[in-house]
Amino acid sequence: VLPVTASLFFSGGDGLRTAALGTFTYDLPEAVGVSASELAHIDTIVQEGLEAKAYPGCQVLVAVNGTVIWDKAYGHPTYKDDRPVSTDDLYDLASLTKVAATTFSLMRLVDEGKVDLNTDLGTYLDELNGKHELHARMKLRDILTHQAGLKAWVPFYKRLLDKGEWKPGMFTDKEDEAHTVRVAQRVYMRTEYRDSLYVWLLNTPVGRHGEYVYSDMGYYLLQRLIERVSGLPLNVYVERTFYGPMGLHTLTYMPYWRFPKERIMPTEYDVEFRRQQVWGDVHDPGAAMLGGVAGHAGLFGDAQDVGALMQLLLNKGTYGGRRYLSEAVVKEFTRCQYCKMEDAGSDATDAEKARRAQGRRAEQGKDENRRGLGFDKPVRDGEGGPTCDCVSYASFGHTGFTGTMMWADPEQQVVYVFLSNRVYPVAANRKLLELDIRTRIQEVIHDAVGGRVVADNAS
C-alpha cells in the first residue's frame, strides 16, 4: 500500500492487502458466506441517524475472518458542507485512544517484561512515592479496569479561566517561548501548565478502591508510565511499534501536521474553553492541554486502520506475517478480569456456550466489573452496555465520546468499526445513543454473519 500520493495515477492508500500475509483483504460479502442484502440494513439505520441529525457523517466497516466486506462512508463533514465524506477521512477517535494507543503500548511492554500489571504505579513513577502514596500504591491492573478509586473526569481546563474569561497571559495566538502548547488553531497555552495538570490530578481526592468508576484519570498516569519505561513520547512509541510497521498511515495524533483540514472531520464548537470550531485538534480539553497527545484521547484515524488493530487481536497478535504481541498477552488483556465464570471457548458446542453463559449471568453481582485490561466487554442481558445482546462474552472493544466504536468477536471472527462526529456542532447531542445506532448496526452484522462456518484463524 502506498503511504503517500506518488502521482495523479497513484494515490496514497492505493494497493492490495493480501490474505497470505494476514492483513485485510477486500471482497463481496458472499465471498465469506454473508448475504449482502442482509447487510444492506446498515444503510437504513445509518440514514435514520443522518436524517435525525445524530451525526453529519460517519463510516462503517465490517470484516469477517480478515476480509473487509463492508466499508462505506455516509453524509458530510458538517450539516452545511456539500462534500460527501470519504472512507479515508480521519475522525477524532476519543476514548478509542485508550485501547489503540495506551493499551496496545502496555501489552507490548508487558510482553517484553518491562511492565508487570500486578505491581504498583509507584514502581515506575518514583516521584509518587512518599508524596502521593494513594496513587503510588495503585495496581496497574486496577487502573486498567477502572477500579483504582480515581474520579471519572476532572475539568482541568476551568483552572485556566477566571469568571469565564481566559486568565491574563494564559494564551497567545502565536507560539512563543512561553506558550508552546497548542490547544486549538491559533491558541497556544503557557508551557508550564502542561505539568500543572498532573499536579492537579494527583491532588484530586481518591475514592474507594475496588469500586468500578469509568475514568479518564488513570490514562494520564499510564501515559506517563509508558513514556518513562519506553523513553519515548507516547505518539512516537505507538507509531514506531505498531502503526508504522503495520502500514496504518491514518492513525496519528495531531493530524493537522500530516493531513489537510479537508480530510479531518470536525467536532464541537467549543464555546467555553477554546472559543472556536475544533477541527483537526483533539476534542477532549484535557488532552488538548497536553498538546494533543494523551493516553485517554487524541488519536485520529479512519475505520480501516482502526479495524486493522482489532484484526491483529483476532489474529492472536500477528498482522502481515509479523508478530507484534504474544498470544498469551492478547488473551489476558481481552478477557473479563473479574467475572465469576468465563465464557466457553470457541471450540465448545452451542449448547455448552449457552449453558455456561446462563450460569455466568446468574452468578454475576449487580456491581460486577465487566472490564478487560483496557478493553470494554459486554454486559449481561438486560443491563444495557456498549453492545447488542447478540455478541459473545469473548468479544471486546471500546467506544468513544465523539461517536465512535470498535469491536471484535472471536466467536464469529468479526471486526466492526463505527466512526462518526456526533459531537458536531455540540457535544450535548445524544441522538446517536437515543437511537441505538451503533448497537443496531451490530445486530444487523451479527444476524447476517450468524450460522456462517468460521474458518480456523491460527495466524
N, C-alpha and C positions, 0 to 999 in steps of 0.2 A: 504494500500500500504506500502510495506517495505521501510523504509528510508535508510537502509544500506544492504549490502550483508551479509547474515547470514551463508551461506554455499555454496557448489558447486551447490546445488539444488534450493536455494532460493536467488535470486539476488535482489539488491536494485532496487526499482521501480516495483517489481512484486506485483500482487494483482488485485483486481477488484474495480471499482468505480461504485457505484450503483445509478440508476436514482432516487430512492426514497429519497436519501439524497441530490439531486440537484447538484450532481457532474457529471463530464463527464462519459458517458458510451461509449462503442465502438461497432460498428455494421457495417454491409454492407450498402452501400448507399440505396439499395432498401428498407431497413427496415424503412426508413423515406421518401419513395416516390421519391427518386432521382435515376436517371439512372447512373450506374457505367460506361457504355460505353461513356456517355457524359463527365463524369469527367475525363475519360482517356485522353482527350485532354490536360490535365495538363501535362502529361508525355511528350507530344510532344513539348510543349512550354519550359519546363524545359530543355529538351535535346538540343533544339536550343541554349539556353543560355550556356550550358556546352560546346557545340561544338564551339561557338563563343568566349569562354573564358571570358564570362561575370562574372563568378564566378567558383571556383573549386568545391564547394559543396554547398548544400542548403537543407532545409527542408520545406515541405508544409503541413499544417494542415487545415482541413475543419471540422467544427462541425455544425450540424443543429439541432436546438431545444435541445441542450445539448448532442447530440450524435455525437461522432467523427466518420466520415465516410471516412476520407482520412487523413492519417498520414504517409508520406513517406520521406525518405532521399535519396539524389541523389549525385553522384560524390564522390570526395575525399577531404581530408583536404587541400591538395596542388596539384599542377599540376604534381608533381613528385611522389606523395605518392600513393602506390598501395592499401592502406587500404580504403575500402568503408566507407563512413560516416554512422553513426547510428542515429536513431531518438532520442537517449538520449545524443547526443553530445551537447556541450554548445557553443553558439555563443555570440559574443560581440553585445549587443542589441543597442548600441549607443543611439540615442535620444528616443528610446522607454522607456529609463530610466525616461524621463520627465513625462511620464504617470505612468509607472509601479511602480515607487518609489515616486517621488515628488508629483505628483497629487493625487495619492491614499492616501498618508500621509495627505495632506491638506484636502481631503474630510473627512477623519476621524476626524481631529482636528476641522473642521467646524461643523461636526455632534455633537461633544462633547461641542460645544460652546466656544472653546478655541481660535478660529480664526474667524475673521469677514472679509469677502472678500472686503467689502466696506470701510475698514479703511486703513490708511496709513502704509507703511512699517515701518516708524519710531515708530509706536505704539509698535512694537515687537522688533525692533533693536534700542534701545535708543541711542546707540553710534552714530547714523547717525544724530540725532537732533542737530542743531546748527553748525554742521561741514560739513555735506553733505546734505543740505536741499532739493536739487532736488531729491535725492534718498529717503530721509525721507518722502517726500510728495507723492511718487508713491503709487497708489492704488494697492492692491493685484490683483484685477480683471484685471487691465490694464497690469500688469506683466504677468499674466497667458494667456492673449490674445495677447501678443506681440505688445502692442501699448503704452508702458510706456516711449518711447524715448531712449531705450537702443540700443547700437550698436549690429549688428548681431553677430560679433565674434571678438575677440582680441587675437593675437598670443602671449600670455604672455610668452611662453617658450623662445622666442627670447631674452628676458631680461637676460636669463641665459647664453647667448652666446656672444662671442666677436670675430667679424670677422669670424664667422662660427665655432669657436672653443669653447669648454666649458671654462667658466671663471675659473681661478685657484682656487682650493679649493671648487668648487661648488658641485662636485660629488665624491663619492668613490665607490669602487666595493664591499665593505662590510659595513653593518650597524654599526655605532658607535654613540657615544653620540651626536655628532654634525650633523650627517647625518642619519636621521631616516625615511625619506620619500622615499619609493620605487617608482620609476617611470618606471622601467623595471627590467628584470632579471639582477642581479649583478650591478645595477645602483641605488644609493641612493643619494638623494638631501639634501642640507643643510636644517635643520628643519625650520628655521625662514622664509624661502621663501614661505612656505605654507600660512602664514599670509600675506606676501608681496603681494600675488596675489590679495587679497581683497582690499588692499590699491591701487594697480594699477587699479583695476576695478572701484573703487569709484572716482578715479582721471581721468577716461576716460570721455571725453565730452559727455553730454547728448543731444540727438536730440529733435525733436519736439514731444510733447505729442499728442497722438491720431493718429499718423501715424503708419501704420502697417509695422513693420520690424521684421521678424522672428529672434529671438535672443536666444542665449545660456546664455547671461549675467544675465538675471533675475533669472535663476535657480540656479546660485551660491548664490544669495541672499535668495532665497526661501529655499535652503538647510539650510542656517544659521538660518532662522526663525524657521523652523521645529525643528531643534536641540535645539534652545533656548526654545521654548514652551514645547517640549516633555521632555527635559532634557536628551535625548539620541542621540548618533550619528545616522545619517540617516539610515545607513545599519542595525543597531541594531533595530531601531524603526520599519522599514518595515518587518524585519524578525519576530519580536515578534507579530506584529499586524496582518500581513497578511500571509506571506509565510509559516511560521512555522505551524500555526493553519490550514491552507488550505492544507498542505502536499505538497507544491511546493518546492521540495528539490533541484532543479537545479537553481532556481532563487537566485543569490548571487552576491555580489561584491567580488573582489579579489578571483576569483575561484581557483587560484593556492594553496590556503590554504586547499581546500576541495576535489579537483578533480585532477587526474593525467593529465599531459600535453596532453596525447593522447585523452582525452575526450573533449579537448578545441580546437576550430577552430582558426587557426592563422589569423592575419590581415596583416597590412602593414609592409614592411621592412622600418623602419624609418631611413632615411639617415641623415636628418638634426639634429634631436634632440637626440634621444636615440641610434642611430647608431647600430641597431640590428633588427633582425626579432622579431616583437612584437607578443608574443604568451602566452596568459594567463594573461597579463596585459592589462589595458584599452587602446584602440587605441587613444582616444582623449587626446591630450597633456595637456590641462588644467585640465582635470580630473586626469591625471597622477600626476600632480603637487600637487594635494590634497591627494595623496597616493592611488588613485584608487576609492575613494568614493566621488561622486559628484551628484548634483541634475539634471544635464543635460546629464550625461553619466557615464558609469562604471558598469552597471548591465549586467550580463551574464545569459543565461538560454537556455532551449530548447523550442520547439514550444508548447508542451503540457502544460507546466506551464504558458507560456505567454497567451495561449488560455484560460486557466482557469480563469485568471484575467478578461479577456473580457467576459467570460461566467457569472462571478459574476455580471457584469454590466447588461447583458441581463436578469439576474435573479432579477434585481431591487435591488441589494445589498446583496443577500444571496448566500451562497455556502455551500454545505454539511450539510444542515439543520441549519446553523448558520448565523445570520445576522451580516455583517461586516459594512455595510453602509446603511443609510436610503434611502428609495425610493426617497424622495424629493431631497437629495443631489446628487444622481445619475442623476436625471432628470435635475437639474440645471447645473451641470458641463458638461453634454454631449450635451446640446442644443447650437445652434448658439447664441452667446451673442448679436450680433448687426445686425442680419438680420432683414429686414423690414417686412418680412412676414414669420411666422413659418410654418412648414410642417403640413399637415393634420395628425391626429393621426392614429394609426394602425387600428382603427375601422371604418375609413372612407371608402367610396366606391372608386374604382379605378378612376372613373370619377372625384370625388371630389379631390382626391390626385393630379390628373393631372391638374385640374383647378387651385388649389392653388399653385402648383409648377410653373405653367406657369406665374401666377400673380407675384409670388415671384421673378422669374428671371427677369421679366420686370421691377420690382421696384428696383432691385439691382443697386447700383452705381458701377462705374468702380473700385474704390479702396476700396470697402467694405471689412471689416474684416469678414472672414468666420468662425473664430475660436470659439470653445467652451472654457471652462476653462481648459487649459492644453491639451485638445483634439483637433485634427485637424478635419475638416469637409469637405464634398465635395464642389467643386466649381460649379458654374452654367455651363451649356452646352457651349462647345466651348472655354473655357478659360484654359484648362489644369488643372492639380492638382494632388493630391495623389491617386485618384481613377479612375475607369472607370466611364462613364456617367450613368451606369446602377444602381448604388446603390441609396438608398433612401436618402433624405436630413436628415432623422432622424439618419442616420448611423454616426459612429465616430471611431476614431482610431489615429494612428500615424505612421510615417515612420522613418527610421534611416539611418545615413550616411554609415554605413558598409554594407548596402544592406538588410535592414530588414523592415518589415511592419506587423502591427496588425490592424485588422478592424472588427467591429461588426455592424450588421444591424438589428435593432429591427423589421423592417417590415418583413423580411424573417427569423428572428431568426437564422442568420448565423454568425459564427465566422470564420475568415480567418487569418492565420498567415503564413508569408513567412520570413524565416531566411536564410541569406547567408553571406559569407565572400568575397564579391565582391571587397574589397579593397586589397586583397592578389594578388600579392605582392606589388602593387602600388595603391594608392588612386585615381590616375588620371583616372583609368579605368571606363569609363562611359557607357559601353555596356549594363549594366542592364537597365539604363534609356533609352538609344537609341533604344533598342529592346522592350521596354514597357513590360518587362517580368511580373512584379507584377500585373499591371493592366489588362493585357491579361488573366492571370490566374483568376483574379477576375471576368472577363466577362464570362469565362467558368463556374465558380461556379454559377454565377447569372442565366445564361441560363439553367443550369442543375436543379437548385432549383426552377426556375420560374414556377408558376402555382400550386406548391405544396400547400396543405392545411396545414397551420401552426397551431399547437396546441397552446391553450392558455397557456402562461407561466406566471403564477401568483405567482411562488415561491419567 
